[in-house]
């Protein structure tokens, strides 16, 4: 059964309900999905909750007007093409807005179905082109990807080089690195690039198995070998025959089992529990540990002779905090996988979100990053991931505010009779200035979300522009009177 593609979604922003309804009906008749918003602020909320293929907005609206909306879209990097509605005699202004605020084009009122249809087709094609261009740019940047490993940092390029060198051989490999750095992915990459790629890849976590079950898991057992052994069962060495066996957290394996493993590595033969014959196995063994290996040997957690058997070739994975330049690329790859897993349609990270990811210390490494992004993808659903979609604890470290420069005054005077909006504007602007224009820090100080701060600042800027236009009109009128 084939699935029909979802029709493009168009957002209509207009405070005039009659015009809004007329446009929405016309858009629906063209085969598109129309949604509406009464002003720029409501439009931004809808854009934050989901993606649109095009926006049609009036310019003059109470609250955040069309210019304020365009400013916000530019600030957050939203690529949705925006068409501005203009009345008769305002075409010069519309062209100026297209040039100055990067609107897609303008639409004269009242909109005609033919003109609207042509303009929306062009806008949707443009949006698809931008999306495809971004996808190709990401694909080109994935030249730093080997199998499921992502990174372009010097340390990861070194890891890729080691994997490519050792994969075609039969050498045993010991992979070391902190928990969550991707040791199993390295093992899988070695297997997939090796002559054994057509064979099985079998992974076992030595730390997750009770000691009483480990021997049976590793070597198998015959029926009736012990209480509960109701059938004959092959162990992981037999399962991995002519393939690769990955032993994760090898230093957590009990010492008696390490001795038995050592013998299998020497003879390439296993004997099931309760069995009388040995079974030859052709297995390449890869092992990993999150402990410093020399320390594990010294503390008698890892047999020295087993260590030398496994450590023919060593690959050390860097922690994520030492390769933060890889975080944007990692996030792109993870979001793509998480969209597929969760049925979401997240397209991008807000710049402030990426800044928070880069500033985090990542004690849990790539695994922690994946978990954080999965939560964010679920919270966002589609569109852009904003900072408040991240788990608690990802706020920007407050740190000290910059010291005032000589002569700078960071105080405001509150006079009786001033409107509350004027006091709020003065305080917000002063706080942003005091935080050295760091909007993330300013939002944290103010106790509001960054999105709210951006919206407030856009409203202030729109009010300034409107006041400036009124002043210029008044001046022009006085000049004509003279």
DRENBA-794187 format. One record per residue (C-alpha): x, y negated, z negated; residue in three letters. Coordinates in steps of 0.2 Angstrom, whole numbers, padded with zeros to 4 digits, always signed. Each point is the difference from the previous one (the first is absolute). Layout:
N
XYZALA/...
END
This chain:
482
+0000+0000+0000UNK/+0008-0017+0005UNK/-0001-0015-0011UNK/-0006-0017+0008UNK/+0012-0014-0004UNK/-0006-0013-0012UNK/-0006-0016+0009UNK/+0011-0015-0003UNK/-0005-0011-0015UNK/-0002-0018+0001UNK/-0001-0012-0015UNK/-0012-0016+0003UNK/+0004-0014-0012UNK/-0013-0014+0000UNK/-0010-0008-0014UNK/-0015-0003+0012UNK/-0011+0016-0002UNK/-0009-0003+0016UNK/+0016-0001+0010UNK/+0008+0014-0010UNK/-0015+0011+0004UNK/+0000-0005+0018UNK/+0018+0004+0003UNK/-0001+0017-0010UNK/-0014+0005+0011UNK/+0009-0004+0016UNK/+0015+0009-0006UNK/-0010+0015-0004UNK/-0008+0000+0017UNK/+0018+0000+0007UNK/+0003+0017-0009UNK/+0010-0006-0014UNK/-0003+0000-0019UNK/-0003-0017-0007UNK/+0003-0005-0018UNK/-0003-0018-0007UNK/+0007-0012-0013UNK/-0006-0017-0006UNK/+0017-0008-0001UNK/+0019+0003+0000UNK/+0001+0007-0017UNK/-0013+0013+0003UNK/+0009+0004+0016UNK/+0016+0003-0009UNK/-0008+0012-0012UNK/-0007+0010+0014UNK/+0016+0000+0009UNK/+0008+0006-0016UNK/-0012+0015-0001UNK/+0002+0005+0018UNK/+0007-0004+0017UNK/-0009-0009+0014UNK/+0004+0000+0019UNK/-0004-0019+0002UNK/-0007-0015-0010UNK/-0012-0013+0006UNK/+0000-0015-0012UNK/-0008-0017-0001UNK/+0011-0014-0004UNK/-0011-0011-0012UNK/-0006+0010-0015UNK/-0002-0004-0019UNK/+0013+0008-0010UNK/+0014+0007+0010UNK/-0002-0006+0018UNK/+0006+0007+0016UNK/+0017-0009-0001UNK/+0003+0007-0018UNK/-0004+0017+0006UNK/+0012-0001+0014UNK/+0014-0006-0012UNK/-0004+0014-0011UNK/+0001+0013+0014UNK/+0017-0007+0005UNK/+0007+0000-0018UNK/-0005+0018-0003UNK/+0006+0006+0018UNK/-0017+0006+0005UNK/+0001+0003+0019UNK/-0019+0000+0003UNK/-0004-0011+0015UNK/-0011-0015-0005UNK/-0012-0009+0011UNK/-0005-0017-0006UNK/-0018-0007+0004UNK/-0001-0018+0006UNK/-0014-0011+0005UNK/-0002-0011+0015UNK/+0014-0013+0001UNK/+0011+0008-0012UNK/+0010+0010+0013UNK/+0016-0011-0002UNK/-0001+0004-0019UNK/-0002+0019+0003UNK/+0015+0000+0012UNK/+0010-0009-0013UNK/-0005+0013-0013UNK/+0004+0014+0011UNK/+0018-0007+0002UNK/+0003-0006-0018UNK/-0008+0015-0009UNK/+0002+0014+0012UNK/-0018+0004+0003UNK/-0003+0012+0014UNK/-0012-0012+0010UNK/-0016-0011-0002UNK/-0018+0004+0004UNK/-0012-0014+0004UNK/-0017-0001-0008UNK/-0012+0007+0004UNK/+0009+0016+0004UNK/-0005+0008+0017UNK/+0000+0019+0000UNK/+0011+0001+0015UNK/+0013-0012-0006UNK/-0001+0008-0018UNK/+0002+0018+0008UNK/+0016-0005+0010UNK/+0008-0009-0014UNK/-0003+0015-0012UNK/+0007+0012+0013UNK/+0016-0010+0001UNK/+0001-0003-0019UNK/-0002+0019-0003UNK/+0013+0004+0013UNK/+0012-0012-0008UNK/-0003+0008-0017UNK/+0003+0017+0007UNK/+0016-0006+0009UNK/+0007-0008-0017UNK/-0004+0017-0009UNK/+0008+0010+0013UNK/+0015-0011+0001UNK/+0002+0001-0019UNK/-0002+0019+0001UNK/+0014+0001+0013UNK/+0011-0012-0010UNK/-0002+0012-0015UNK/+0003+0015+0011UNK/+0017-0008+0006UNK/+0004-0004-0018UNK/-0002+0019-0004UNK/+0016+0004+0008UNK/+0005+0001-0018UNK/-0011+0015-0002UNK/+0006+0018-0001UNK/-0014+0012-0002UNK/-0010-0006-0015UNK/+0015-0011-0006UNK/-0001-0019+0002UNK/+0014-0013-0001UNK/+0012-0011+0009UNK/+0011-0004-0015UNK/+0018+0005+0001UNK/-0003+0013-0013UNK/-0014+0008+0009UNK/+0009+0000+0016UNK/+0014+0009-0008UNK/-0012+0013-0007UNK/-0007+0002+0018UNK/+0017+0003+0007UNK/+0004+0013-0013UNK/-0017+0009+0004UNK/+0004+0000+0018UNK/+0017+0007-0003UNK/-0004+0014-0012UNK/-0017+0005+0008UNK/+0006+0010+0015UNK/+0012+0010-0012UNK/-0004+0015-0012UNK/+0008-0009-0015UNK/-0008-0001-0017UNK/-0005-0018-0005UNK/-0002-0008-0017UNK/-0011-0015+0000UNK/+0002-0012-0015UNK/-0010-0015-0005UNK/-0013-0007-0012UNK/-0017+0007-0001UNK/-0011-0007+0014UNK/+0014-0004+0012UNK/-0006+0013+0013UNK/+0012+0015-0003UNK/-0013+0012+0007UNK/-0002-0011+0016UNK/+0018+0001+0003UNK/+0000+0019-0002UNK/-0015+0001+0012UNK/+0009-0012+0012UNK/+0016+0012+0000UNK/-0011+0015+0003UNK/-0010-0008+0014UNK/+0017-0006+0009UNK/+0008+0017-0002UNK/+0000+0016+0011UNK/-0012+0007-0014UNK/-0014-0013+0004UNK/-0011+0014+0007UNK/+0001+0010-0016UNK/-0009-0004-0017UNK/+0005-0014-0011UNK/-0004+0006-0018UNK/+0002-0012-0015UNK/+0000+0005-0019UNK/+0001-0012-0015UNK/+0011+0008-0013UNK/-0006-0012-0013UNK/-0019+0004+0003UNK/+0001+0019-0003UNK/-0001+0009-0017UNK/+0016+0010-0003UNK/-0011+0016-0001UNK/-0006-0002+0018UNK/+0016-0007+0008UNK/+0008+0017+0004UNK/-0016+0006+0008UNK/-0002-0016+0010UNK/+0018+0001+0006UNK/+0002+0018+0004UNK/-0018+0008+0000UNK/-0006+0016-0009UNK/-0006+0017+0003UNK/-0018+0006-0004UNK/+0000+0005-0019UNK/+0017-0008-0004UNK/-0008-0009-0015UNK/-0017-0003-0007UNK/-0010-0010+0012UNK/+0010+0006+0015UNK/-0015+0007+0009UNK/+0007-0001+0018UNK/+0018-0001+0008UNK/+0005-0018+0002UNK/+0014-0007+0011UNK/+0011-0014-0008UNK/+0005-0017+0007UNK/+0016+0007+0008UNK/-0010+0012+0010UNK/-0013-0013+0005UNK/+0015-0011+0006UNK/+0008+0014+0010UNK/+0008-0007+0016UNK/-0004-0018-0006UNK/+0004-0011-0014UNK/-0003+0001-0019UNK/+0001-0016-0010UNK/+0003+0001-0019UNK/-0005-0016-0008UNK/+0006-0005-0017UNK/+0013+0014+0000UNK/+0007-0006-0017UNK/-0016+0004-0008UNK/+0001+0019+0004UNK/+0004+0011-0015UNK/+0018+0006-0001UNK/-0005+0019+0002UNK/-0009-0004+0016UNK/+0015-0010+0006UNK/+0011+0015-0001UNK/-0012+0010+0010UNK/-0002-0013+0013UNK/+0019-0001+0001UNK/+0001+0019+0005UNK/-0014-0003+0013UNK/+0010-0014+0008UNK/+0016+0011+0000UNK/-0009+0016+0007UNK/-0015-0007+0010UNK/-0010+0014-0008UNK/-0014+0000-0012UNK/-0008+0013-0011UNK/-0018-0002-0005UNK/-0005+0003-0019UNK/-0003+0018-0002UNK/+0007+0004+0018UNK/+0014+0013+0003UNK/+0007-0006+0016UNK/+0007-0017+0005UNK/-0007-0010+0015UNK/+0012-0010+0011UNK/-0006-0018+0003UNK/+0006-0013+0012UNK/-0003-0016-0009UNK/+0009-0017+0000UNK/-0001-0007-0018UNK/-0001-0019-0003UNK/-0001-0006-0018UNK/-0003-0016-0009UNK/+0001-0008-0017UNK/-0004-0017-0008UNK/+0014+0002-0013UNK/+0018-0005+0003UNK/+0007+0016+0005UNK/+0017-0001-0009UNK/-0010-0004-0016UNK/-0012+0015+0003UNK/+0015+0011+0001UNK/+0009-0007-0015UNK/-0016+0002-0010UNK/-0002+0018+0005UNK/-0016-0003+0009UNK/+0007+0005+0017UNK/+0013+0014+0002UNK/+0016-0006+0007UNK/+0002+0015+0012UNK/-0018-0003+0006UNK/+0004-0019+0002UNK/+0015+0004+0011UNK/-0011+0013+0010UNK/-0013-0013+0004UNK/+0010-0016+0001UNK/+0008+0005+0017UNK/-0007-0017+0007UNK/-0007-0014-0011UNK/-0012-0013+0004UNK/-0004-0014-0012UNK/-0016-0010+0001UNK/+0000-0018-0005UNK/-0013-0006-0012UNK/-0013-0012+0008UNK/+0006-0015-0011UNK/+0017+0001+0009UNK/-0008-0001+0018UNK/-0014-0012-0002UNK/+0003-0006+0018UNK/-0009+0016+0005UNK/-0016-0004-0010UNK/-0009-0009+0015UNK/+0004+0015+0012UNK/-0005+0013-0014UNK/-0016-0010-0004UNK/-0005+0000+0019UNK/+0003+0019+0002UNK/-0009+0004-0017UNK/-0015-0011+0004UNK/-0002+0009+0017UNK/+0000+0017-0008UNK/-0011-0006-0014UNK/-0013-0007+0012UNK/-0001+0017+0008UNK/-0001+0009-0016UNK/-0014-0012-0008UNK/-0009-0005+0016UNK/+0004-0018-0003UNK/+0005-0014+0012UNK/+0013-0010-0008UNK/+0010-0010+0012UNK/+0013-0010-0009UNK/+0007-0006-0017UNK/-0002-0018-0005UNK/+0017-0009-0001UNK/-0003-0002-0019UNK/-0004+0019-0002UNK/+0017+0004+0009UNK/+0009-0012-0011UNK/-0007+0009-0015UNK/+0005+0017+0006UNK/+0018-0006+0004UNK/+0001-0008-0017UNK/-0005+0016-0010UNK/+0013+0011-0008UNK/-0007+0017+0007UNK/+0005+0012-0014UNK/-0010+0013+0009UNK/+0008-0003+0017UNK/-0009+0003+0016UNK/-0013+0011-0009UNK/-0005-0014-0011UNK/-0001-0012+0016UNK/-0012+0013+0008UNK/-0011+0001-0015UNK/-0001-0019-0001UNK/-0004-0002+0018UNK/-0013+0014-0001UNK/-0009-0009-0013UNK/+0001-0017+0010UNK/-0006+0008+0016UNK/-0015+0008-0009UNK/-0004-0017-0009UNK/+0002-0010+0017UNK/-0009+0013+0011UNK/+0005-0010+0015UNK/+0008-0016+0006UNK/+0014-0008-0010UNK/+0007+0007-0017UNK/+0000-0015-0012UNK/+0010+0000-0017UNK/-0015+0003-0010UNK/-0002+0017+0009UNK/+0016+0006-0008UNK/+0000+0010-0017UNK/+0001-0010-0016UNK/+0018-0004-0005UNK/+0005-0006+0018UNK/-0002-0019-0005UNK/+0015-0011+0004UNK/+0011-0001-0015UNK/-0004-0017-0008UNK/+0018-0005-0004UNK/+0004-0018-0005UNK/-0007-0014+0010UNK/+0014-0011+0009UNK/+0006-0014-0011UNK/-0007-0017+0005UNK/+0011-0010+0011UNK/+0006-0017-0006UNK/-0014-0013+0001UNK/-0014+0013+0004UNK/-0016-0001-0010UNK/-0011+0015-0003UNK/-0014-0007-0009UNK/-0018-0006+0005UNK/-0011-0013-0008UNK/-0018+0005-0002UNK/-0011-0015+0000UNK/-0019+0000-0006UNK/-0011-0001+0015UNK/+0011+0010+0012UNK/-0009+0014+0009UNK/+0005+0017-0006UNK/+0005+0005+0018UNK/+0013-0014+0000UNK/+0007+0005-0016UNK/+0001+0018+0006UNK/+0009-0005+0016UNK/+0013-0011-0009UNK/+0004+0014-0012UNK/+0001+0014+0013UNK/+0011-0011+0011UNK/+0011-0005-0014UNK/+0002+0019-0006UNK/+0005+0005+0018UNK/+0013-0014+0000UNK/+0006+0005-0017UNK/+0002+0018+0006UNK/+0011-0007+0015UNK/-0014+0004+0012UNK/+0001+0019-0005UNK/-0019+0003+0002UNK/+0001+0018-0008UNK/+0008-0008-0016UNK/-0012-0014+0000UNK/-0015+0011+0002UNK/+0006+0010-0015UNK/+0002-0015-0010UNK/-0017-0006+0004UNK/-0008+0017-0003UNK/-0008+0002+0017UNK/+0003+0011+0014UNK/+0012-0006+0014UNK/-0014+0002+0013UNK/-0011-0013-0011UNK/+0015-0011-0001UNK/+0002+0000+0019UNK/-0018-0004+0002UNK/+0001-0014-0012UNK/+0015-0008+0009UNK/-0009+0002+0017UNK/-0015-0009-0007UNK/+0011-0014-0007UNK/+0009-0002+0017UNK/-0017+0000+0010UNK/-0006-0014-0012UNK/+0016-0010+0003UNK/-0002+0002+0019UNK/-0018-0005-0001UNK/+0004-0015-0010UNK/+0014-0005+0012UNK/-0012+0002+0015UNK/-0013-0011-0009UNK/+0013-0013-0004UNK/+0006-0001+0018UNK/-0018-0001+0006UNK/-0003-0015-0012UNK/+0016-0009+0005UNK/-0004+0003+0019UNK/-0018-0007-0004UNK/+0008-0016-0008UNK/+0011-0003+0014UNK/-0015+0001+0013UNK/-0009-0012-0011UNK/+0014-0013+0002UNK/
END
